[in-house]
Amino acid sequence: MTFYVENETGEEFPFSVEDTARKVCERVLEEEKCPYETAVNLLVTDGEGIRTLNREYRDTDSETDVLSFPNLDFVHAGVFEIPEGSEADYLDPDTGELILGDICICADRVREQAKLYGHSLMREFAFLTAHSMFHLCGYDHMEPEEARLMEKKQEAVLEALGITRDD
């Protein structure tokens, strides 16, 4: 897996952002049985940065905790099918990796929500990463059944990695 991380806030966390996100992403892809080597981009930004992205790309002028920008158009969540003849749209020509998409996490929200929910910064960051990765794998939570499935998958990944609410 190729993993690109940019922290435009300069904010330090008491854990390695790159290591934590990488292990969460790799576990999600393992659970989803992704047949490709992948590339994922992660941007850590602040409240204003994520608000700008949300306004520009989602037409929603508000701050949020995480944004996901999948590159693959999924017919079915978790089924990594590249349409024949469209490989150039989804695969890196140099590495052959599936360009899965981009994750944007708001550092301000990580801090606020960790405090609100009474768990560690690492647990909140890992949760948001898992949440976003499942979006990059085609999952959504618009319907109650979809939300339950996504929540179950997120919790299973964090539990498998030993990242609990007590952390």
N, C-alpha and C positions, 0 to 999 in steps of 0.2 A: 504494500500500500504506500502510495506517495501522499504525504500529508503536508500541506502548506499552511503555516500559521502566521498571521499578522496581528499584532497587538497595537492598535493605533492609540490606545489610552496611556500606555506606559505604566499602567497600574500593575503592581506585583500582587500575586496571590501566594499563600503559604504552601503551595503545591506546584508542580510543573503542569502548566496549562497544556503543553504539547503532549507530554506523556499520558496525562489523564484522558485527554480527548482521543488520542491515538488508540489507547486500549479499549475505550468505549466503542469507538468506530469499528475497530477490528472485531470486537465481540458481536456487535450488531450484524456485521457482514457474515460472520461465521454462523450465527443463529439463522440468518436468512438464506444461507447456503448460496451466497453470491458466487457465480462461477468465474468471475473476472478478478484480476488484479485491478485495484481502483485508485483514483486520485480524488481527494477531497480538499477543499479550501476552507479554512476557518479564520474568521475575522472577529477579534474581540474589540468592541467599540463601547462608546458611552451612550448615555440617554439621548443626547442630541443626534449622535451619529446614527443610531438605530431608528430614530424618528424620521430622519431624512431618508434613509433607505426604505422605510415603510411607506412614506409618502410617495417617493419616486416609483417604486415597483409594485406597491399594493394599493395605491391610491387611498391610503389611510393615514391621516395626519395625527398620529399618536405614537408614543413610546411603547415598546413591547419588550419582552424578555429575550426572544429568539426569533430569528427569521430563517427560513429554509428556501433554498433555490435549487430544486432538482433539475438536473440536465436531461435525464431520461424520462421519456413519456411512457408511463406504465399503463398497460391495459388492465392488469391485475397486480395489486400490491405484492411486492416480494418476488415477482416473476420478471427476471432480468432478460427481456427479449429485445434485441436490437433488430429493427426492421431491415430486411434484406435490401442492400443497396444504400443503406443509411449509416454504415459504419463510420464514415468520416465525420458525421455529426456527433458521435458519441465516444469514439475511441481516439486516444492521443496517438497521432501518427508515428511519433518517435518511440513510444514505450508500449503501445498496444493496450494501455490501461483504459478502463471505463472511466470517463470523467463523470463522476457521480453527481457533483454539484457543490454548492456553497452553503456554509453555516455561518450565521452572524449572531453573536451572543453579546448581550448588553452587560458589561461588568457591573454597572450600577444596580441593575436588577438582580444579578447573582447575589450581591451583598444584601440587598433589601429582602429578597425572598428567603435566603438562608436564615436570616434573623427572624422573619415572620413565621417560618415553618419550624424553627428550632433545630436546624441541623447545620452541618458544616458547609463552608464555602465550596469545598471539593464535591460534596454530595450534590449541592445545587447545580454546580457547573456540569458535573457528570450527567445529572438528570436532563438538563437542557440539551446537552450534546446528544444523548440517546434519543430524546424526543425529536430533535432535528434530523438525526440519521434515519429514523423510521419514516419521516417525511421524504427524505432523499431516496428511500426504498419504496415509495409509492403509497404509503399509508396516510390516512387522514383521520380526523376526529369530528367530522361534521354531524354524523349521526350517532346516537347513543351506543349502538352496537360497535361501531368503528372506534369510538372513544374507549370503550371497555377493552377491546382487543389491543389497541395501542398502549394503553396504560399497563396491561398485563405483560406485554412484550418489554416495555421499558423497565418495569420492576424486575423482570426475570434477568435482564442483562446486568442491571446494577447488583442484584443479589449474587449472580454468578461471579462477579468481580469483587465481591465482598465490600461493596460500597453501600452501606446501610444508612438509614435515617439517624442512627446513633453516631455516625461518624462526624 
